[in-house]
Amino acid sequence: MTTPPHSLTQSLDYVRRDNENISPSYTRSYPFVMGRGRGAEVWDVDGNRYIDFTTGIAVTNTGHSHPRVVQAIKDQAEQFLHMSGTDFYYPTQIQLAERLNALAPISGPTKVFFGNSGAEALEAAMKLARWHSGRPRFLAFHGSFHGRTYGALSLTASKAIQRKGFAPLLPGVTHAIYPNPYRNPWPGREVGEAVLDDIEHRLFKTTMPPEEVAAVIIEPIQGEGGYIVPPDGFLAGLRALCDRHGILLVLDEVQTGMGRTGKLFACQHWGIEPDILCLAKGIASGMPLGAIIARGDIMRWPPGAHASTFGGNPVSCAAALATLDLLEEGMVEMAASSGEYVMARLRAFMDRYPQIGEVRGKGLMVGVELVVDRESKTPHPGLRDLIVDKAFAAGLLTLGCGTNSLRLVPPLNIPRELLDEGLDLLDHAIAAALEEL
């Protein structure tokens, strides 16, 4: 950990106490100990101010402690905190399901199942896909992150450490290459077409009979794997492949959903309809909530087939309803506009920093790939990590993703002046990191 020049007395004491009492399995990049937050600004327990370009890993899309979300939480908490939706009914859960069904990018009637997290959403999607199709297998993608519970972990293929020591995982999961236009393993071929051809003519003809595949599960923009945007046409081709073989298409929009990419759902950039859509993270602006939205003819499993005591908690649903109100009042469009601005500024950085190999993303889901030099495209994870540390020291919170990429995910409603302040701090951090190497 790199210690910033300002006082961290209380923060470092909390870090010490954390080390003594909390599982070492958590990944911490630097000693930021949250004290309070408002919008895109946060303060640690020592009173130091930072610009937040992490939003709790793309969760607080409406900013920290948005007053309308906080008020919705307070109002519901004064009524009741919990009544299990597994056995009873309550208005906020029903109202949120109605809103999600109305907004879902799926033709025809849909239904919603509520959980508490992204991993739970993926677990529910896997169970539903198997129940509906009667098929045992799944196709996922290298670089994917779908969660850490056993089913979700079986789909995850981002980092070996996430799977090491936990075998055997769920059988029947096969991984294909995710189409990365920046790192195309098929020189001379369009990477999206090559991946689809590889699935159809290699996997389906050797190790994975398509008639046994329940679902293809994919992030429309890969998250932890490096903020990889697939080439145009790929998701449409994947949809067509699924249709040819009677396979369900499950889109993991846990990170990309709820306005993050400049549309309510990332799949809307390409006009693709999933059979099952997985949501969490930004859905409730920081409250624990996960959901799947599925076609009505798919979600016909009987009572008792799947349930969750806390899933769709009334307070979380109230926060989600307030979040949807805010998103529909212009935050999604603001994310699209701000994202274009951020990427334009970052691409201007490339004129001065040949170690920035690529700037990519949609909306305010932006990835910056760090390389030894642009010509060789050799990954430079050490530089990325040093930039994260230097940014923290300067007063900017960032996170890495993939092997060597920086992820920038500020609140969707971040004011332009704070966006500029954060980008200026990042500029200084890049220069300081390069000077130190």
Number of C-alpha atoms within 10 A of each C-alpha: 8 13 15 17 8 12 12 19 10 14 19 17 13 16 17 11 11 12 11 10 9 10 8 10 7 7 6 11 15 17 19 22 19 14 14 14 18 13 22 26 21 23 19 18 18 17 16 16 17 21 27 29 24 21 28 21 19 27 26 26 35 33 24 23 17 18 14 15 27 15 15 19 21 15 13 18 15 9 10 10 13 15 15 16 19 16 9 7 12 14 11 20 22 15 14 22 22 14 14 18 19 12 12 22 21 18 10 10 12 22 19 23 20 28 26 21 21 26 25 27 28 32 22 22 28 24 16 23 28 17 17 16 17 12 17 18 22 26 22 24 22 19 25 27 25 31 21 16 15 17 21 22 22 25 29 25 20 23 16 9 9 15 17 8 8 11 9 9 15 14 11 15 19 18 20 15 19 24 24 18 14 15 10 17 15 11 9 7 11 15 23 24 15 18 23 20 15 15 20 15 11 12 17 16 12 10 9 19 12 23 14 18 26 29 28 24 26 23 27 25 25 28 27 22 23 26 28 25 21 20 14 11 13 20 21 15 17 20 20 14 19 18 12 10 14 16 24 23 26 28 27 31 27 29 29 31 24 31 29 32 28 27 22 22 23 26 24 14 14 13 11 19 19 22 23 29 28 31 28 31 27 31 29 26 29 24 23 24 28 27 27 29 26 26 20 14 13 17 20 14 13 7 8 7 10 12 16 16 15 18 24 30 25 27 26 29 28 27 29 28 23 24 26 24 15 18 23 13 11 13 26 26 20 20 27 20 15 22 25 17 17 20 21 12 15 21 18 11 17 15 10 10 17 15 24 24 23 18 21 19 22 23 27 33 26 27 27 24 27 28 23 17 15 17 10 9 17 14 19 19 20 16 21 26 19 19 26 26 24 25 27 26 19 20 22 25 28 26 23 24 21 21 19 22 30 24 28 27 27 35 28 33 22 23 13 12 9 15 21 14 14 24 21 14 21 23 16 16 23 23 15 15 19 14 8 9 8
